[in-house]
């Protein structure tokens, strides 16, 4: 059974807002999954060209480079704004797990899981690089990420 959460901010308020010329609106969408997905596990075929590798803790330079490579086109910015020491502490926290999607020994995707809330897992960041868009990599990464999240 899913838990009901208190609304954050203006959740449920669908009024239009005016965004000034030259500005961007930042919209965050939360989705909730209350049961593991049905179907076969992500690695069932054994033929996928990708691997999921945990980085524990990840090197901050490595993380920022992959974060930029994947997120720049989508305007990811929150991790870039953090002071380096704060980001390093966050990435090393016991309740945060960072995974790289690799193909041919190259890092081509990123999944960041946050286990801070008891009984819940947040997929804080998830994405694949431009070279993997349309290849099935994002589907594979999401299935692998969900398998990890539901393993808890």
N, C-alpha and C positions, 0 to 999 in steps of 0.2 A: 504494500500500500504506500502511495506517495504521501509525503508530508506536505502540508500547506505551509508556505512561507509568507511572512509579512511582505507586503509590497515595498519595493525600493523606489524611492524618488517619486516620479509621476507615473508609475506603472498603472496602466489602465486608463490613463488620461490621453485620449487620442486627438486632442485639439491640434490644429496646425500651428507651427511656429515659423516665424520669419527668420531666415538666415541672411545676414547682410552679404552684399556682393563681396567676393574675395575671401569669404570665410567658409569653413566647412562645419557641418553638424556632425557631432560624434554620437553615434547610436550604438548602444550595447544591447544585445539580445541574449537572453538566458533561455535555454531549453533544459527540460528535466526528463530524465529517463528513469522510470520506476522499476524496471525489470530488465534483465539481460536480454540482448537481442536473440531472436530465434535463428537457427541455421547453423551451418558448419563453422568451425573455428577458422580464423584468418589463414592459418598455415596448413590447412587440410590438403591442398593440392601438392605442396612440396615443390612447386615449380616457380614460385614467385622470385623475382630477381632482387627483392629487398630483404633487409634484416633490420630488426629493432635492437638498438644498443643503448643501454642505460649509461649515462655519464654521471658519476657520483663521486664527488661533486664535479660539475663541469668547470672547465677553465673559463673565466669570464670573457677573455678575448674570443675564444672559440664560440661561446654562446652568443655574444653580440654580433659576430660576423655572420653566423647562421640566421639569427633573428633579423638582421638587416637584409640578407639575401632573400629570405622568404617573405618578410613583412613589408619591405619598403614600398612595393607596388600597391599594397593594401593600406598604407599609411599607419602601420604599427609604429607606435612611438613611446608607449609607457615605460618600457624597460630602458630605453635610451635616455629618458629624463631622470632616472634614478642615479644618485651618487654611486660611484663604483663600489665603495665599501658596503653600502646598503644592498646593492644587487648581489654581491658576493655572499653576504650573509643569507639573503633570501634563497639563492640557488643552493646553498649548503644546508638549509634547514632540513631537519629530519622528516618533516611532513611534505616535502616537495621532491618530486621525481622528474628528471629531465631525460628525454629519450631522443636519440637521433635515428632517423630513417636513413639507412645506408644502401647504396647501390654501387657495385664495383669499387668498394672501399672509399666512396665519396659520400659525404653527408648531404642528403638531398631533401630532408624533411625534419620537422621538429614537433615534439609533443611535450607539453609541460603539464604535469598533474599535481594538484594540490589536495592533500589529505587532511588539512587543518580542521575541518568540521567533522566531528565524530559521526560515523554512519553515512558520510557523503564524500564524493570525490568531485572536484572541479577540474575540467579540462581547461586550464587557464590560457594556453596557446596551442595551436594546432595548425600546421600548414606544410605544404611541399613547395619546393623551388620550381621556377618556371620550366625547367627542363623536364619535370615530371608531370606537369599538368596534362591531362588527357591520357596518361599511361596506365591508370588504375592505382597509382601509388597512394593517392589520398584515400581511396576506399580501403586499401590494404592497411594503411597507417591508422585509419579510424577504427577498423576492426581490431587491430592489435592493441590500440589504446583502450578500447572498450573492454577487451579481454583482460587487460591489466587492471583496469578500474574495478571490474566486477570480481576479480580474484580476491579482493579484500573482504 
